[in-house]
Amino acid sequence: MLDLRGHSDFADYFVIMTAESTPQMRELAFQIEEALEKKGRRIHHREGTPEGGWVLLDFSDVIIHILRPEERQYYSIEKAWSKAVETVRIL
């Protein structure tokens, strides 16, 4: 998770996840949306598809990126936002 506060005016945090398969991406996105809706958080915008290798879930202040390993390496979001502080890393 990257803390974007002070570096972005459109979000406070990026959560960046890697999924090993299309079904895993689909299930992660579903479970995240469902869990956050139960907490009263509604999704603002959704982009991408599991088949395309990148799903973006925009909850306004938190944006969740779910990528396949190839897309994560290619787009290298962490490097693009290198001034953001990494607050959590789970391997």
N, CA, C and O atoms as a GROMACS GRO file, in nm:
protein
  364
    1MET      N    1   0.085  -0.117   0.000
    1MET     CA    2   0.000   0.000   0.000
    1MET      C    3   0.090   0.123   0.000
    1MET      O    4   0.186   0.132   0.076
    2LEU      N    5   0.057   0.217  -0.087
    2LEU     CA    6   0.130   0.342  -0.096
    2LEU      C    7   0.046   0.455  -0.039
    2LEU      O    8  -0.072   0.468  -0.070
    3ASP      N    9   0.109   0.536   0.045
    3ASP     CA   10   0.046   0.656   0.100
    3ASP      C   11   0.073   0.770   0.004
    3ASP      O   12   0.187   0.816  -0.008
    4LEU      N   13  -0.031   0.817  -0.065
    4LEU     CA   14  -0.017   0.923  -0.166
    4LEU      C   15  -0.046   1.062  -0.111
    4LEU      O   16  -0.034   1.160  -0.184
    5ARG      N   17  -0.084   1.070   0.015
    5ARG     CA   18  -0.117   1.201   0.071
    5ARG      C   19   0.003   1.294   0.056
    5ARG      O   20   0.115   1.260   0.091
    6GLY      N   21  -0.025   1.412   0.003
    6GLY     CA   22   0.080   1.509  -0.023
    6GLY      C   23   0.143   1.494  -0.160
    6GLY      O   24   0.223   1.578  -0.202
    7HIS      N   25   0.108   1.386  -0.231
    7HIS     CA   26   0.163   1.362  -0.365
    7HIS      C   27   0.055   1.352  -0.472
    7HIS      O   28   0.085   1.350  -0.591
    8SER      N   29  -0.070   1.346  -0.429
    8SER     CA   30  -0.182   1.329  -0.522
    8SER      C   31  -0.302   1.407  -0.472
    8SER      O   32  -0.325   1.417  -0.351
    9ASP      N   33  -0.378   1.461  -0.565
    9ASP     CA   34  -0.501   1.529  -0.525
    9ASP      C   35  -0.625   1.446  -0.558
    9ASP      O   36  -0.737   1.492  -0.537
   10PHE      N   37  -0.606   1.323  -0.608
   10PHE     CA   38  -0.722   1.241  -0.644
   10PHE      C   39  -0.738   1.116  -0.557
   10PHE      O   40  -0.843   1.052  -0.563
   11ALA      N   41  -0.638   1.082  -0.477
   11ALA     CA   42  -0.649   0.965  -0.390
   11ALA      C   43  -0.549   0.978  -0.275
   11ALA      O   44  -0.447   1.046  -0.288
   12ASP      N   45  -0.581   0.913  -0.164
   12ASP     CA   46  -0.490   0.912  -0.050
   12ASP      C   47  -0.401   0.788  -0.049
   12ASP      O   48  -0.287   0.793  -0.004
   13TYR      N   49  -0.455   0.676  -0.101
   13TYR     CA   50  -0.380   0.551  -0.098
   13TYR      C   51  -0.399   0.472  -0.227
   13TYR      O   52  -0.505   0.475  -0.289
   14PHE      N   53  -0.293   0.400  -0.266
   14PHE     CA   54  -0.300   0.296  -0.369
   14PHE      C   55  -0.275   0.164  -0.298
   14PHE      O   56  -0.178   0.151  -0.223
   15VAL      N   57  -0.360   0.068  -0.322
   15VAL     CA   58  -0.335  -0.069  -0.280
   15VAL      C   59  -0.303  -0.143  -0.410
   15VAL      O   60  -0.383  -0.141  -0.504
   16ILE      N   61  -0.186  -0.206  -0.415
   16ILE     CA   62  -0.141  -0.274  -0.536
   16ILE      C   63  -0.126  -0.422  -0.505
   16ILE      O   64  -0.051  -0.462  -0.416
   17MET      N   65  -0.200  -0.503  -0.581
   17MET     CA   66  -0.203  -0.647  -0.556
   17MET      C   67  -0.166  -0.723  -0.682
   17MET      O   68  -0.191  -0.678  -0.794
   18THR      N   69  -0.105  -0.839  -0.663
   18THR     CA   70  -0.074  -0.928  -0.774
   18THR      C   71  -0.161  -1.052  -0.763
   18THR      O   72  -0.171  -1.113  -0.657
   19ALA      N   73  -0.224  -1.089  -0.874
   19ALA     CA   74  -0.304  -1.211  -0.881
   19ALA      C   75  -0.242  -1.301  -0.988
   19ALA      O   76  -0.202  -1.253  -1.094
   20GLU      N   77  -0.236  -1.428  -0.960
   20GLU     CA   78  -0.169  -1.523  -1.048
   20GLU      C   79  -0.256  -1.574  -1.163
   20GLU      O   80  -0.204  -1.637  -1.256
   21SER      N   81  -0.387  -1.548  -1.159
   21SER     CA   82  -0.474  -1.601  -1.264
   21SER      C   83  -0.595  -1.510  -1.281
   21SER      O   84  -0.626  -1.428  -1.195
   22THR      N   85  -0.663  -1.529  -1.393
   22THR     CA   86  -0.786  -1.453  -1.420
   22THR      C   87  -0.893  -1.483  -1.315
   22THR      O   88  -0.956  -1.389  -1.264
   23PRO      N   89  -0.917  -1.610  -1.281
   23PRO     CA   90  -1.018  -1.636  -1.177
   23PRO      C   91  -0.980  -1.573  -1.042
   23PRO      O   92  -1.067  -1.524  -0.970
   24GLN      N   93  -0.852  -1.574  -1.008
   24GLN     CA   94  -0.810  -1.512  -0.882
   24GLN      C   95  -0.835  -1.361  -0.885
   24GLN      O   96  -0.879  -1.304  -0.785
   25MET      N   97  -0.806  -1.296  -0.998
   25MET     CA   98  -0.832  -1.152  -1.010
   25MET      C   99  -0.980  -1.123  -0.994
   25MET      O  100  -1.019  -1.031  -0.922
   26ARG      N  101  -1.062  -1.202  -1.060
   26ARG     CA  102  -1.207  -1.183  -1.055
   26ARG      C  103  -1.257  -1.197  -0.911
   26ARG      O  104  -1.337  -1.116  -0.864
   27GLU      N  105  -1.209  -1.299  -0.841
   27GLU     CA  106  -1.254  -1.323  -0.703
   27GLU      C  107  -1.203  -1.216  -0.607
   27GLU      O  108  -1.277  -1.173  -0.519
   28LEU      N  109  -1.079  -1.173  -0.622
   28LEU     CA  110  -1.026  -1.065  -0.539
   28LEU      C  111  -1.110  -0.939  -0.554
   28LEU      O  112  -1.150  -0.877  -0.455
   29ALA      N  113  -1.137  -0.901  -0.678
   29ALA     CA  114  -1.217  -0.780  -0.703
   29ALA      C  115  -1.356  -0.794  -0.641
   29ALA      O  116  -1.405  -0.701  -0.577
   30PHE      N  117  -1.418  -0.908  -0.659
   30PHE     CA  118  -1.551  -0.933  -0.604
   30PHE      C  119  -1.549  -0.924  -0.451
   30PHE      O  120  -1.633  -0.855  -0.392
   31GLN      N  121  -1.454  -0.992  -0.388
   31GLN     CA  122  -1.447  -0.994  -0.242
   31GLN      C  123  -1.418  -0.855  -0.184
   31GLN      O  124  -1.475  -0.818  -0.082
   32ILE      N  125  -1.331  -0.780  -0.249
   32ILE     CA  126  -1.299  -0.644  -0.202
   32ILE      C  127  -1.421  -0.555  -0.212
   32ILE      O  128  -1.455  -0.485  -0.116
   33GLU      N  129  -1.488  -0.556  -0.327
   33GLU     CA  130  -1.609  -0.474  -0.343
   33GLU      C  131  -1.715  -0.511  -0.241
   33GLU      O  132  -1.776  -0.423  -0.180
   34GLU      N  133  -1.736  -0.639  -0.224
   34GLU     CA  134  -1.838  -0.686  -0.130
   34GLU      C  135  -1.804  -0.645   0.014
   34GLU      O  136  -1.891  -0.597   0.087
   35ALA      N  137  -1.680  -0.663   0.055
   35ALA     CA  138  -1.639  -0.630   0.192
   35ALA      C  139  -1.650  -0.480   0.218
   35ALA      O  140  -1.696  -0.439   0.325
   36LEU      N  141  -1.608  -0.399   0.122
   36LEU     CA  142  -1.615  -0.254   0.143
   36LEU      C  143  -1.758  -0.203   0.139
   36LEU      O  144  -1.792  -0.109   0.211
   37GLU      N  145  -1.844  -0.264   0.056
   37GLU     CA  146  -1.985  -0.225   0.055
   37GLU      C  147  -2.050  -0.255   0.190
   37GLU      O  148  -2.133  -0.177   0.238
   38LYS      N  149  -2.012  -0.368   0.253
   38LYS     CA  150  -2.065  -0.401   0.385
   38LYS      C  151  -2.022  -0.297   0.489
   38LYS      O  152  -2.090  -0.278   0.590
   39LYS      N  153  -1.910  -0.232   0.464
   39LYS     CA  154  -1.861  -0.127   0.555
   39LYS      C  155  -1.916   0.010   0.518
   39LYS      O  156  -1.879   0.112   0.577
   40GLY      N  157  -2.006   0.013   0.418
   40GLY     CA  158  -2.068   0.138   0.377
   40GLY      C  159  -1.991   0.215   0.272
   40GLY      O  160  -2.025   0.330   0.243
   41ARG      N  161  -1.890   0.155   0.213
   41ARG     CA  162  -1.810   0.221   0.109
   41ARG      C  163  -1.860   0.176  -0.027
   41ARG      O  164  -1.864   0.056  -0.056
   42ARG      N  165  -1.897   0.269  -0.110
   42ARG     CA  166  -1.944   0.237  -0.245
   42ARG      C  167  -1.834   0.267  -0.346
   42ARG      O  168  -1.760   0.365  -0.333
   43ILE      N  169  -1.826   0.181  -0.445
   43ILE     CA  170  -1.725   0.201  -0.549
   43ILE      C  171  -1.763   0.321  -0.634
   43ILE      O  172  -1.878   0.336  -0.675
   44HIS      N  173  -1.668   0.405  -0.660
   44HIS     CA  174  -1.688   0.524  -0.743
   44HIS      C  175  -1.673   0.489  -0.892
   44HIS      O  176  -1.749   0.536  -0.976
   45HIS      N  177  -1.574   0.406  -0.922
   45HIS     CA  178  -1.544   0.373  -1.061
   45HIS      C  179  -1.467   0.242  -1.066
   45HIS      O  180  -1.390   0.209  -0.976
   46ARG      N  181  -1.490   0.167  -1.174
   46ARG     CA  182  -1.418   0.042  -1.197
   46ARG      C  183  -1.366   0.042  -1.340
   46ARG      O  184  -1.439   0.078  -1.433
   47GLU      N  185  -1.240   0.001  -1.357
   47GLU     CA  186  -1.182  -0.008  -1.490
   47GLU      C  187  -1.112  -0.141  -1.508
   47GLU      O  188  -1.072  -0.206  -1.412
   48GLY      N  189  -1.096  -0.180  -1.634
   48GLY     CA  190  -1.022  -0.300  -1.668
   48GLY      C  191  -1.102  -0.427  -1.645
   48GLY      O  192  -1.214  -0.426  -1.594
   49THR      N  193  -1.039  -0.538  -1.686
   49THR     CA  194  -1.101  -0.669  -1.670
   49THR      C  195  -0.994  -0.768  -1.628
   49THR      O  196  -0.876  -0.749  -1.658
   50PRO      N  197  -1.034  -0.874  -1.560
   50PRO     CA  198  -0.936  -0.978  -1.526
   50PRO      C  199  -0.869  -1.037  -1.652
   50PRO      O  200  -0.751  -1.071  -1.651
   51GLU      N  201  -0.946  -1.047  -1.758
   51GLU     CA  202  -0.890  -1.102  -1.883
   51GLU      C  203  -0.784  -1.009  -1.941
   51GLU      O  204  -0.692  -1.055  -2.010
   52GLY      N  205  -0.794  -0.880  -1.915
   52GLY     CA  206  -0.696  -0.782  -1.963
   52GLY      C  207  -0.574  -0.770  -1.875
   52GLY      O  208  -0.476  -0.705  -1.914
   53GLY      N  209  -0.577  -0.831  -1.756
   53GLY     CA  210  -0.460  -0.832  -1.670
   53GLY      C  211  -0.450  -0.721  -1.568
   53GLY      O  212  -0.354  -0.716  -1.491
   54TRP      N  213  -0.549  -0.630  -1.566
   54TRP     CA  214  -0.545  -0.520  -1.469
   54TRP      C  215  -0.687  -0.478  -1.437
   54TRP      O  216  -0.764  -0.445  -1.527
   55VAL      N  217  -0.722  -0.480  -1.310
   55VAL     CA  218  -0.852  -0.431  -1.263
   55VAL      C  219  -0.824  -0.318  -1.164
   55VAL      O  220  -0.743  -0.333  -1.073
   56LEU      N  221  -0.891  -0.206  -1.184
   56LEU     CA  222  -0.878  -0.091  -1.096
   56LEU      C  223  -1.012  -0.067  -1.029
   56LEU      O  224  -1.114  -0.054  -1.095
   57LEU      N  225  -1.010  -0.062  -0.896
   57LEU     CA  226  -1.129  -0.034  -0.817
   57LEU      C  227  -1.108   0.100  -0.748
   57LEU      O  228  -1.019   0.113  -0.664
   58ASP      N  229  -1.188   0.197  -0.784
   58ASP     CA  230  -1.171   0.334  -0.732
   58ASP      C  231  -1.277   0.361  -0.625
   58ASP      O  232  -1.396   0.372  -0.655
   59PHE      N  233  -1.232   0.371  -0.502
   59PHE     CA  234  -1.319   0.403  -0.390
   59PHE      C  235  -1.293   0.547  -0.345
   59PHE      O  236  -1.304   0.578  -0.226
   60SER      N  237  -1.260   0.634  -0.439
   60SER     CA  238  -1.230   0.776  -0.420
   60SER      C  239  -1.097   0.797  -0.349
   60SER      O  240  -0.997   0.825  -0.415
   61ASP      N  241  -1.092   0.785  -0.218
   61ASP     CA  242  -0.966   0.810  -0.148
   61ASP      C  243  -0.871   0.691  -0.150
   61ASP      O  244  -0.752   0.706  -0.124
   62VAL      N  245  -0.923   0.573  -0.180
   62VAL     CA  246  -0.841   0.452  -0.192
   62VAL      C  247  -0.866   0.391  -0.330
   62VAL      O  248  -0.980   0.365  -0.369
   63ILE      N  249  -0.757   0.370  -0.404
   63ILE     CA  250  -0.766   0.307  -0.535
   63ILE      C  251  -0.692   0.175  -0.528
   63ILE      O  252  -0.575   0.169  -0.488
   64ILE      N  253  -0.761   0.069  -0.566
   64ILE     CA  254  -0.704  -0.066  -0.559
   64ILE      C  255  -0.672  -0.113  -0.700
   64ILE      O  256  -0.758  -0.112  -0.789
   65HIS      N  257  -0.547  -0.155  -0.719
   65HIS     CA  258  -0.500  -0.210  -0.846
   65HIS      C  259  -0.476  -0.359  -0.826
   65HIS      O  260  -0.402  -0.400  -0.737
   66ILE      N  261  -0.538  -0.441  -0.909
   66ILE     CA  262  -0.514  -0.585  -0.908
   66ILE      C  263  -0.456  -0.620  -1.045
   66ILE      O  264  -0.522  -0.602  -1.147
   67LEU      N  265  -0.334  -0.668  -1.046
   67LEU     CA  266  -0.263  -0.693  -1.171
   67LEU      C  267  -0.205  -0.834  -1.176
   67LEU      O  268  -0.174  -0.894  -1.072
   68ARG      N  269  -0.192  -0.886  -1.297
   68ARG     CA  270  -0.115  -1.009  -1.316
   68ARG      C  271   0.033  -0.972  -1.305
   68ARG      O  272   0.068  -0.856  -1.325
   69PRO      N  273   0.120  -1.068  -1.276
   69PRO     CA  274   0.262  -1.036  -1.258
   69PRO      C  275   0.325  -0.963  -1.377
   69PRO      O  276   0.406  -0.872  -1.357
   70GLU      N  277   0.288  -1.000  -1.498
   70GLU     CA  278   0.347  -0.938  -1.617
   70GLU      C  279   0.310  -0.790  -1.625
   70GLU      O  280   0.394  -0.705  -1.654
   71GLU      N  281   0.183  -0.761  -1.600
   71GLU     CA  282   0.136  -0.622  -1.607
   71GLU      C  283   0.194  -0.541  -1.490
   71GLU      O  284   0.227  -0.424  -1.507
   72ARG      N  285   0.206  -0.602  -1.375
   72ARG     CA  286   0.263  -0.530  -1.260
   72ARG      C  287   0.408  -0.491  -1.287
   72ARG      O  288   0.450  -0.380  -1.256
   73GLN      N  289   0.482  -0.582  -1.344
   73GLN     CA  290   0.622  -0.551  -1.377
   73GLN      C  291   0.630  -0.445  -1.487
   73GLN      O  292   0.712  -0.353  -1.479
   74TYR      N  293   0.548  -0.458  -1.590
   74TYR     CA  294   0.552  -0.364  -1.703
   74TYR      C  295   0.515  -0.221  -1.660
   74TYR      O  296   0.586  -0.126  -1.694
   75TYR      N  297   0.406  -0.207  -1.586
   75TYR     CA  298   0.358  -0.073  -1.549
   75TYR      C  299   0.431  -0.014  -1.428
   75TYR      O  300   0.438   0.108  -1.412
   76SER      N  301   0.485  -0.099  -1.344
   76SER     CA  302   0.570  -0.057  -1.233
   76SER      C  303   0.514   0.065  -1.159
   76SER      O  304   0.579   0.169  -1.151
   77ILE      N  305   0.394   0.050  -1.106
   77ILE     CA  306   0.325   0.160  -1.039
   77ILE      C  307   0.408   0.216  -0.925
   77ILE      O  308   0.412   0.338  -0.905
   78GLU      N  309   0.475   0.129  -0.850
   78GLU     CA  310   0.556   0.176  -0.738
   78GLU      C  311   0.666   0.271  -0.782
   78GLU      O  312   0.695   0.368  -0.713
   79LYS      N  313   0.726   0.244  -0.896
   79LYS     CA  314   0.831   0.333  -0.947
   79LYS      C  315   0.772   0.465  -0.996
   79LYS      O  316   0.832   0.571  -0.978
   80ALA      N  317   0.655   0.458  -1.058
   80ALA     CA  318   0.592   0.581  -1.107
   80ALA      C  319   0.553   0.673  -0.991
   80ALA      O  320   0.548   0.795  -1.007
   81TRP      N  321   0.526   0.616  -0.876
   81TRP     CA  322   0.489   0.692  -0.756
   81TRP      C  323   0.598   0.676  -0.650
   81TRP      O  324   0.568   0.653  -0.533
   82SER      N  325   0.722   0.689  -0.690
   82SER     CA  326   0.836   0.662  -0.601
   82SER      C  327   0.844   0.758  -0.482
   82SER      O  328   0.909   0.726  -0.383
   83LYS      N  329   0.780   0.873  -0.490
   83LYS     CA  330   0.782   0.966  -0.376
   83LYS      C  331   0.678   0.930  -0.270
   83LYS      O  332   0.683   0.981  -0.158
   84ALA      N  333   0.586   0.842  -0.305
   84ALA     CA  334   0.486   0.798  -0.207
   84ALA      C  335   0.553   0.704  -0.107
   84ALA      O  336   0.650   0.636  -0.139
   85VAL      N  337   0.501   0.703   0.014
   85VAL     CA  338   0.556   0.620   0.120
   85VAL      C  339   0.486   0.484   0.119
   85VAL      O  340   0.363   0.477   0.123
   86GLU      N  341   0.566   0.378   0.115
   86GLU     CA  342   0.509   0.244   0.125
   86GLU      C  343   0.475   0.218   0.272
   86GLU      O  344   0.563   0.220   0.358
   87THR      N  345   0.347   0.195   0.299
   87THR     CA  346   0.304   0.179   0.438
   87THR      C  347   0.284   0.034   0.478
   87THR      O  348   0.297  -0.001   0.595
   88VAL      N  349   0.251  -0.052   0.382
   88VAL     CA  350   0.231  -0.194   0.409
   88VAL      C  351   0.283  -0.272   0.290
   88VAL      O  352   0.260  -0.235   0.175
   89ARG      N  353   0.355  -0.384   0.318
   89ARG     CA  354   0.395  -0.477   0.213
   89ARG      C  355   0.376  -0.618   0.268
   89ARG      O  356   0.432  -0.654   0.372
   90ILE      N  357   0.298  -0.696   0.198
   90ILE     CA  358   0.275  -0.835   0.235
   90ILE      C  359   0.326  -0.919   0.119
   90ILE      O  360   0.283  -0.903   0.005
   91LEU      N  361   0.416  -1.007   0.149
   91LEU     CA  362   0.472  -1.094   0.044
   91LEU      C  363   0.411  -1.231   0.047
   91LEU      O  364   0.446  -1.316  -0.034
   0.00000   0.00000   0.00000
